[in-house]
Amino acid sequence: MRHRMRGRKLGRNASHRKAMFRNMACSLIRSLRVNEDAENKPKVPGRIITTVPKAKELRPIIEKLITLARKASSHEESAEQFATSAERNTDEWTTWRRSDQWQQWAQAIAPAVTLRRRAFAKLRDNEAVDILFDELSERFADRPGGYTRIIQLPNVRLGDAGAQAMIEFVGERDRLKSKARSAPVVTEEPIEVTEEPAASQSDEIANEEEATEQTTEAEEEATADDAEKE
């Protein structure tokens, strides 16, 4: 009975996919150490651009590697109490090497060495492993998961119009959530309105009678003038 492969094939066989994601993981991790004199240095460290399907397949690989580094850092801290500050091959270091304290240190550091070897088997790159265990383990020491993010880009890849995405480490250059702006408080001040007293009904009648009388007087005067002229 044939078993279906989990994940995306991406048009490649198993060995090709493994090599491709190993190189992509190394590229993402090594982008944290930017050489200023390099011609092809990344614009922003800790970020690479690829297609959306590849980014989705790469993300769990990076997450598991960082989890290995975080586990190793706890073992290294517990072994620190049995370590020595003497230089290698000195008399003090030789004495420590032959003591029971070295046995305790070797026993405490053994899980960290095993985890580092597992990471090297995945990456096959010494610089990427050093960055993973020295920088990323400290950077995400207090973060239980979600070390990377995928941001889909609006532009497509030339040639096949493949959807592009950016995968990067979280924790730096993160956008801070701005506080919600509260609407200004408007205080309603009482407006003083001076109202003219309304005219009473009797005043209105008096004004109408006065206007009527003035009109009548004007008509009588005009009639008298016409009579005189005749």
SULJO-V799514 format. One record per pair of residues at least 6 apart in sequence whose ideal C-beta (glycine too) atoms are under 7 Angstrom apart, sorted by the first residue. I is the first residue (numbers start at 0). J is the second residue. If there is no record, write none. Layout:
i;j
I;J
I;J
//
This chain:
i;j
6;56
7;52
7;56
9;16
9;52
9;53
11;19
20;56
20;57
20;60
21;121
21;122
21;123
23;49
23;53
23;57
24;57
24;60
24;61
24;64
24;122
25;122
25;124
25;127
26;47
27;47
27;61
27;166
28;127
28;130
28;131
29;126
29;127
29;130
30;41
30;44
30;45
30;46
30;47
31;44
31;45
31;130
31;134
32;130
33;40
33;41
33;44
34;40
45;167
45;168
45;171
46;165
46;167
47;166
48;163
48;165
49;164
49;166
50;156
50;161
50;162
50;163
50;164
51;151
51;162
51;164
54;149
54;164
54;166
55;149
57;166
58;147
58;149
58;166
61;146
61;147
62;144
62;146
62;147
64;118
64;121
64;131
65;131
65;135
65;139
65;146
67;114
67;117
67;118
68;118
68;131
68;132
68;135
68;136
69;136
69;139
69;140
70;114
71;111
71;114
71;115
71;132
71;136
72;136
72;137
72;140
74;107
74;108
74;110
74;111
75;108
75;111
77;107
78;104
78;107
78;108
81;100
81;103
81;104
81;107
82;104
83;92
83;95
85;91
85;92
85;95
86;92
95;101
115;128
115;132
118;128
118;131
119;128
122;128
138;170
139;146
145;169
146;168
146;169
147;166
147;167
147;168
147;169
148;167
148;169
149;164
149;166
150;164
150;165
151;162
151;164
152;163
152;164
152;165
154;163
155;161
155;162
155;163
156;163
//
